Amino acid sequence: MDDVFEQQKREMIRKAGADHAVRRLSIDWIAKTAPYKFSYNFTWLGRPIIQFPQDIVAMQEIIWQVKPQLIIETGIAHGGALVFYASMLELLGGDGMVLGIDIDIHAHNRVEIEKHPMSKRIKMIEGSSIDKDVVSQVYETAKGKAPILVILDSMHAHTHVLEELKAYSPLVTKDSYLVVFDTVVEDMPDDFFL
């Protein structure tokens, strides 16, 4: 990538991050669009992805940079993110896989994910992402694979995310990432989720 462009980009990101008015506007925008389920308006190759477009683009950048052999995601919902990650791995070539974990994989979602053309790169485990047996299955799947990218996007309660961090951070390989989605919940009003 062009070093000058990359340097300019990083500087603009730094400046935007330091601009308190922009930060407040961004948080307000998320809060105002949440009642309309804005993040539910998007699909990836036919599956609902339930992500903000800018997060999808950011994940594409990470995947292209890391070129993971295994992507582990907690939280499946409709499977759009699994399909997205699998399609990125398909573009990269090789034998990269996506492992999705969810406490409740709805039957209709499982059927749609399993019949999707990208399903050849997707494996799913049903159970709590912090259950010892589930964690053990994840570690077994991860054996011998590198790089590994971990994405936490299941229950967003402090205690649950902390347990996921403890369980899965050791799997993150050098020069890869552990991404925690929906940290914006920290910035929402106290009564936002009632």
C-alpha positions as CSV (number, residue, x, y, z in Angstrom):
1,M,0.0,0.0,0.0
2,D,1.1,3.5,-0.7
3,D,3.1,4.7,2.5
4,V,2.0,8.3,2.0
5,F,-1.7,7.4,1.7
6,E,-1.4,5.1,4.8
7,Q,0.3,7.9,6.8
8,Q,-2.3,10.4,5.8
9,K,-5.1,8.0,6.6
10,R,-3.7,7.2,10.1
11,E,-3.4,10.9,10.8
12,M,-7.0,11.7,9.8
13,I,-8.2,8.8,12.0
14,R,-6.2,10.1,14.9
15,K,-7.6,13.6,14.5
16,A,-11.1,12.3,14.1
17,G,-10.7,10.2,17.3
18,A,-9.5,13.2,19.2
19,D,-12.4,15.4,18.0
20,H,-15.0,15.2,20.9
21,A,-17.8,16.8,18.8
22,V,-17.3,14.1,16.1
23,R,-17.3,11.4,18.8
24,R,-20.5,12.7,20.4
25,L,-22.2,13.0,17.0
26,S,-21.2,9.4,16.2
27,I,-22.6,8.1,19.5
28,D,-25.8,10.1,19.1
29,W,-26.2,8.8,15.5
30,I,-25.9,5.2,16.8
31,A,-28.4,5.8,19.6
32,K,-30.9,7.6,17.3
33,T,-30.8,4.8,14.6
34,A,-30.9,1.9,17.0
35,P,-34.7,1.9,17.4
36,Y,-34.9,1.4,13.6
37,K,-32.5,-1.5,13.8
38,F,-30.2,0.2,11.2
39,S,-27.6,-2.5,11.5
40,Y,-30.2,-5.1,10.5
41,N,-30.6,-3.5,7.0
42,F,-27.7,-5.2,5.4
43,T,-26.9,-8.7,4.0
44,W,-23.7,-10.4,2.8
45,L,-24.3,-12.7,-0.2
46,G,-27.9,-13.2,0.8
47,R,-27.6,-13.6,4.6
48,P,-28.4,-10.9,7.1
49,I,-25.1,-9.6,8.6
50,I,-26.3,-7.3,11.4
51,Q,-23.2,-5.0,11.2
52,F,-22.6,-1.4,10.4
53,P,-21.1,-1.1,6.9
54,Q,-18.0,0.6,8.2
55,D,-17.3,-2.4,10.5
56,I,-17.7,-4.7,7.6
57,V,-15.1,-2.7,5.6
58,A,-12.8,-2.6,8.7
59,M,-13.0,-6.4,9.0
60,Q,-12.2,-6.8,5.3
61,E,-9.0,-4.7,5.9
62,I,-8.0,-6.9,8.9
63,I,-8.6,-10.2,7.1
64,W,-6.7,-9.0,4.0
65,Q,-3.8,-8.0,6.1
66,V,-3.7,-11.0,8.5
67,K,-4.7,-13.7,5.9
68,P,-6.0,-16.0,8.7
69,Q,-6.1,-19.7,8.3
70,L,-8.8,-19.8,11.0
71,I,-11.4,-17.1,12.0
72,I,-13.3,-17.8,15.2
73,E,-16.5,-15.9,15.8
74,T,-18.7,-16.0,18.9
75,G,-22.3,-15.2,18.1
76,I,-23.8,-16.4,14.8
77,A,-27.3,-14.8,14.6
78,H,-28.4,-15.3,10.9
79,G,-24.9,-16.2,9.8
80,G,-24.1,-13.2,7.5
81,A,-20.8,-12.5,9.2
82,L,-19.8,-16.2,8.9
83,V,-20.6,-16.0,5.2
84,F,-18.7,-12.7,4.9
85,Y,-15.6,-14.1,6.6
86,A,-15.8,-17.3,4.5
87,S,-16.1,-15.3,1.3
88,M,-13.0,-13.3,2.3
89,L,-11.1,-16.5,2.9
90,E,-12.3,-17.8,-0.4
91,L,-10.8,-14.7,-2.1
92,L,-7.5,-15.4,-0.3
93,G,-7.4,-19.0,-1.5
94,G,-5.9,-21.8,0.6
95,D,-7.9,-23.8,3.1
96,G,-8.9,-21.1,5.6
97,M,-12.0,-21.9,7.8
98,V,-14.5,-20.0,9.9
99,L,-15.7,-21.4,13.2
100,G,-18.9,-19.9,14.5
101,I,-20.1,-20.5,18.1
102,D,-23.6,-19.7,19.4
103,I,-25.6,-20.7,22.4
104,D,-28.7,-21.2,20.2
105,I,-28.3,-21.7,16.4
106,H,-31.9,-21.5,15.1
107,A,-32.8,-24.3,12.9
108,H,-33.8,-22.1,9.9
109,N,-30.5,-20.2,10.1
110,R,-28.5,-23.4,10.3
111,V,-30.2,-24.7,7.2
112,E,-29.6,-21.5,5.3
113,I,-25.9,-21.3,6.4
114,E,-25.3,-25.0,5.5
115,K,-26.8,-24.7,2.0
116,H,-24.9,-21.4,1.2
117,P,-22.1,-21.7,-1.3
118,M,-19.6,-20.5,1.3
119,S,-20.6,-23.3,3.8
120,K,-17.6,-25.4,2.7
121,R,-15.5,-23.0,4.8
122,I,-17.8,-22.8,7.8
123,K,-18.1,-25.0,10.9
124,M,-20.5,-24.3,13.7
125,I,-20.6,-25.2,17.4
126,E,-23.8,-24.9,19.4
127,G,-23.3,-24.0,23.0
128,S,-22.1,-21.2,25.3
129,S,-18.9,-19.7,24.1
130,I,-17.6,-19.8,27.6
131,D,-18.6,-23.4,28.4
132,K,-15.5,-25.5,29.0
133,D,-16.5,-28.2,26.6
134,V,-17.2,-25.7,23.8
135,V,-13.8,-23.9,24.5
136,S,-12.1,-27.3,24.3
137,Q,-13.7,-28.0,20.9
138,V,-12.5,-24.6,19.7
139,Y,-9.0,-25.3,20.8
140,E,-9.1,-28.7,19.1
141,T,-10.2,-27.1,15.9
142,A,-7.5,-24.5,16.2
143,K,-4.6,-27.0,16.6
144,G,-1.9,-26.4,14.0
145,K,-3.6,-23.4,12.4
146,A,-2.0,-20.0,12.0
147,P,-2.7,-17.2,11.7
148,I,-5.8,-17.2,13.9
149,L,-8.2,-14.2,14.1
150,V,-10.8,-14.1,17.0
151,I,-14.0,-12.1,16.9
152,L,-16.2,-11.7,20.0
153,D,-19.8,-10.8,19.1
154,S,-22.1,-12.8,21.3
155,M,-23.5,-11.7,24.7
156,H,-22.1,-8.2,25.4
157,A,-22.3,-8.3,29.2
158,H,-19.0,-7.4,31.0
159,T,-18.6,-10.7,32.7
160,H,-19.3,-12.7,29.6
161,V,-16.9,-10.7,27.4
162,L,-14.2,-11.0,30.1
163,E,-14.6,-14.8,30.2
164,E,-14.5,-14.9,26.4
165,L,-11.3,-12.8,26.5
166,K,-9.7,-15.2,29.0
167,A,-10.8,-18.2,27.0
168,Y,-9.9,-17.1,23.4
169,S,-7.1,-14.5,23.7
170,P,-4.4,-17.3,23.9
171,L,-5.5,-18.4,20.4
172,V,-4.7,-15.1,18.8
173,T,-1.5,-15.5,16.9
174,K,1.3,-13.0,16.4
175,D,0.4,-10.1,14.2
176,S,-3.3,-11.0,14.3
177,Y,-6.2,-9.5,16.2
178,L,-9.0,-10.2,18.7
179,V,-11.9,-7.9,17.8
180,V,-14.6,-7.2,20.3
181,F,-17.8,-5.9,18.6
182,D,-20.4,-3.6,20.0
183,T,-18.2,-1.9,22.6
184,V,-20.3,1.2,21.9
185,V,-22.7,-0.2,24.5
186,E,-20.4,1.5,27.0
187,D,-21.4,4.8,25.5
188,M,-25.1,4.4,25.4
189,P,-27.5,5.9,28.1
190,D,-28.1,3.7,31.1
191,D,-31.7,3.0,30.2
192,F,-30.9,2.3,26.5
193,F,-31.3,-1.5,26.8
194,L,-34.3,-1.7,29.0
